[in-house]
Amino acid sequence: MTHAHTHTHSHPHSHSQSHDSHGEAEILDLDAQVLADHLTGLTGWLPVQAPPRRIVDLGCGTGTGTFALLDRFPEAHLTAVDTSAAHLQRLREKACARGAEGRVRTVQADLDAPDWPDLGTPDLVWASASMHHMADPDWALRTVHDLLAPGGLFAVVELSGFPRFLPANAPEDRPGLEERCHEASDRFHAEHVPHRGADWGPKLTGAGFTVEDERIITVDLDGSRSEAVGAYALGSLRRLRHSVAEALAPEDLAALDRLLDTEGPGSILRRDDLAVRTERTVWAARRTG
């Protein structure tokens, strides 16, 4: 089965506005480019009862899911919601470039606020890598349930963690570096993002949904001939470094910095053995009755 979109790692519905919004936008755009075929497969799989006319994309980032959904459902109008004004501006520019500005409405909103803006009565709500950032996800799920039209579908896509890019024996001077970075990142996120990796099935049922399907999507792409994969790996590992720098052994941090040094001989951009390996889980939940 195909893949869901990665709304990556440092998430579009992030509560901290202090991070590098431009850098995050670049990585979200690369994510969309690298995983486009997988995303098309996922939107094609959605078990909609009829083509949705009104869609809401919660935590839309720069529009990865937004445009995949508009391509899949050409009669639909979509409301794209995010906390980041910069991401929404980038999304609007993309919509204009595609001639789709008449089908997209952007809404800047903090989805942890007690009152959500008016998002209409959608037939489909899409949340890719955004639910785990909610301060009170159970409340957010109930809010989505009440928002949906009867019979409407809620698609929740969640990531298992950062993608892997390097072979296990890399880099040559510190084999297994990437796995140790992931272990440190998992510890960081367990403390700061406790809902990451949650099983959303029982939560959706508890909010009143009927979970119609759940599947795990495995991505394993050969990136050895793709400049986009190199850029994606570079951006992802740069963002990973922020959460793991204090936890890594000095030798590992130095090895990571050599990978991230685009001018140096050990740059990840010089490698010809990159891949993109990750997993996503998607839940399709219906508002019945």
C-alpha positions in Angstrom: 0.0 0.0 0.0 1.1 3.5 -0.5 2.0 6.2 1.8 0.6 9.0 3.6 2.2 12.3 3.5 4.8 13.0 6.0 4.0 16.2 7.3 7.2 16.0 8.8 8.9 16.1 11.9 8.7 19.6 13.1 5.1 19.9 12.5 3.1 22.6 10.6 0.7 22.9 13.5 3.6 23.6 15.8 2.9 25.6 18.9 6.4 27.2 18.9 6.7 30.0 16.3 10.4 30.4 17.2 11.7 27.8 14.8 12.8 28.5 11.3 9.6 28.7 9.4 11.3 29.0 6.0 13.4 25.9 6.7 10.4 24.0 7.8 8.5 25.1 4.6 11.3 23.8 2.5 11.3 20.4 4.1 7.5 20.1 3.8 7.8 21.0 0.1 10.5 18.4 -0.4 8.4 15.9 1.5 5.6 16.4 -0.9 7.9 16.1 -3.9 9.7 12.9 -2.7 6.6 11.1 -1.6 4.1 12.4 -4.2 3.3 8.9 -5.6 2.6 7.5 -2.2 0.3 10.4 -1.3 -1.6 10.0 -4.5 -2.2 6.3 -3.6 -3.4 7.2 -0.2 -5.9 9.8 -1.3 -7.1 7.3 -3.9 -7.7 4.7 -1.1 -9.9 6.9 1.1 -13.2 5.1 1.6 -15.5 8.1 0.8 -19.1 7.2 0.2 -19.4 9.9 -2.5 -16.9 12.5 -3.8 -16.6 15.1 -1.0 -17.6 18.7 -2.0 -16.2 20.3 1.2 -12.9 19.3 2.7 -11.0 20.6 5.7 -7.2 20.1 6.0 -6.2 20.5 9.7 -2.6 21.5 10.1 -2.1 21.9 6.4 1.5 23.2 6.4 2.5 24.3 3.0 -0.3 22.3 1.3 1.0 18.8 0.7 -2.3 17.2 1.5 -4.3 20.1 0.3 -3.3 19.8 -3.3 -3.3 16.0 -3.3 -6.9 16.1 -2.2 -7.8 18.8 -4.7 -6.3 16.6 -7.4 -8.2 13.6 -6.2 -11.6 15.4 -5.8 -11.8 17.9 -8.6 -15.2 19.2 -7.6 -14.2 19.9 -4.0 -13.5 23.2 -2.2 -11.0 23.0 0.6 -10.4 25.0 3.8 -6.7 24.8 4.8 -6.1 25.5 8.5 -2.7 26.1 10.1 -1.1 28.2 12.9 1.6 29.5 10.5 0.9 32.6 8.5 4.0 31.9 6.4 2.9 28.4 5.5 -0.5 29.6 4.5 1.0 32.4 2.4 3.1 29.7 0.6 0.0 27.6 0.1 -1.9 30.5 -1.4 0.9 31.1 -3.8 0.9 27.5 -4.9 -2.9 27.6 -5.4 -2.5 30.7 -7.6 0.2 29.0 -9.6 -2.1 26.0 -10.2 -5.1 28.1 -11.0 -6.8 26.7 -7.9 -7.2 29.8 -5.8 -11.0 29.7 -6.2 -11.1 26.3 -4.6 -9.0 27.0 -1.5 -9.7 29.1 1.6 -7.0 29.5 4.2 -7.7 30.0 7.9 -5.0 30.8 10.4 -6.0 29.3 13.7 -4.6 27.7 16.9 -6.4 24.4 17.1 -5.7 24.2 20.8 -7.9 27.4 21.3 -11.2 26.7 22.9 -13.2 28.1 20.0 -12.3 27.0 16.5 -13.2 29.3 13.6 -16.1 28.5 11.4 -15.0 25.7 9.1 -18.3 24.9 7.6 -19.8 21.4 7.5 -17.2 19.3 5.7 -17.7 15.9 4.1 -14.0 15.0 4.7 -11.6 16.2 7.3 -7.9 15.3 6.7 -5.3 15.6 9.5 -1.8 14.5 8.6 0.8 14.5 11.4 -1.2 17.2 13.2 -3.3 15.3 15.8 -0.4 14.3 18.0 0.5 18.0 18.5 -2.9 18.8 20.1 -2.7 19.7 23.8 -6.0 17.8 24.3 -6.5 15.5 21.4 -9.6 13.8 22.8 -11.3 17.2 22.8 -10.1 17.9 19.3 -11.4 14.6 18.0 -14.9 15.3 19.5 -14.8 18.8 17.9 -14.0 17.2 14.4 -16.8 14.7 14.9 -19.3 17.4 15.6 -18.0 19.5 12.7 -18.4 16.7 10.1 -21.5 16.2 8.0 -23.4 13.0 9.0 -21.7 10.2 7.1 -18.6 12.3 6.7 -15.1 10.8 6.9 -12.1 11.8 9.1 -8.7 10.6 7.8 -6.0 10.7 10.5 -2.5 10.1 9.2 0.3 9.8 11.7 4.0 9.1 11.4 6.1 6.6 13.3 9.0 9.0 13.6 11.6 10.6 11.4 12.4 8.9 8.2 15.7 6.9 7.9 18.0 7.8 5.1 21.4 6.1 5.7 22.5 2.5 5.7 23.2 1.0 9.1 27.0 0.9 8.6 27.1 4.7 7.9 28.9 6.9 8.3 32.0 5.0 8.1 33.6 6.6 11.2 30.5 6.2 13.4 28.4 3.3 12.1 24.8 3.3 13.4 24.8 7.0 14.0 21.3 7.5 12.5 19.8 4.9 14.8 21.3 6.5 17.9 20.0 9.9 16.8 16.5 8.3 16.5 16.7 6.8 19.9 17.6 10.2 21.4 14.8 11.9 19.4 12.3 9.3 20.6 13.2 10.1 24.2 12.9 13.8 23.5 9.5 13.5 21.9 8.2 11.1 24.6 8.7 14.0 27.0 7.7 16.9 24.8 5.1 15.4 22.4 3.5 12.7 24.4 0.8 11.8 21.9 3.2 11.0 19.1 2.9 7.3 18.2 -0.5 7.0 19.9 -3.1 4.4 18.8 -5.8 6.7 17.4 -8.3 3.9 16.8 -9.7 3.8 20.4 -9.5 7.6 20.7 -11.6 7.9 17.5 -14.1 5.4 18.8 -14.3 7.2 22.1 -15.0 10.5 20.3 -18.0 8.9 18.6 -16.5 7.8 15.3 -16.8 4.4 13.6 -13.3 3.3 12.5 -13.8 1.7 9.1 -10.2 1.0 8.2 -6.7 1.3 9.6 -3.5 0.4 7.8 0.2 0.8 8.1 2.0 2.2 5.1 5.6 1.3 4.5 7.8 3.6 2.4 11.2 2.3 1.1 12.5 4.5 -1.7 15.8 4.3 -3.4 17.2 7.8 -3.2 20.6 7.2 -4.7 19.8 9.1 -7.9 17.6 11.8 -6.5 18.8 15.2 -5.7 15.5 15.8 -3.9 16.1 12.9 -1.6 19.6 14.3 -0.7 18.0 17.7 0.1 15.2 16.0 2.0 17.7 14.0 4.1 19.8 17.1 4.8 16.8 19.2 5.9 15.4 16.3 8.0 18.7 15.6 9.8 19.2 19.3 10.4 15.9 19.4 12.2 16.6 16.2 14.0 19.8 17.7 15.3 17.8 20.3 17.3 16.2 17.8 19.5 19.2 15.4 20.0 22.3 17.6 20.2 22.4 17.6 24.0 21.8 13.9 24.2 24.4 12.6 21.8 27.9 11.6 22.6 30.4 14.2 21.4 31.7 11.9 18.8 28.3 11.3 17.4 27.4 15.0 17.3 30.7 15.7 15.5 29.9 12.9 13.0 26.4 14.3 12.5 27.8 17.8 11.9 30.2 16.3 9.2 27.1 14.9 7.4 25.4 18.3 7.7 28.4 20.3 6.4 27.4 20.7 2.8 30.9 22.0 1.9 32.8 19.1 3.5 33.9 15.8 2.1 31.5 13.9 4.4 28.4 15.8 3.4 25.2 13.7 3.1 24.7 15.4 -0.3 27.8 13.5 -1.6 26.5 10.1 -0.7 25.1 7.7 -3.3 23.6 5.2 -0.9 20.6 7.2 0.5 17.1 5.9 0.8 13.8 7.0 2.4 12.5 4.5 4.9 9.5 5.3 7.1 6.1 4.1 8.2 2.8 5.9 8.4 -0.5 4.7 10.0 -3.8 5.9 8.6 -7.2 5.6 10.2 -10.4 6.2 8.3 -13.2 7.1 10.7 -16.9 7.8 9.9 -19.3 10.0 11.6 -22.4 7.7 11.6 -26.0 8.7 12.2 
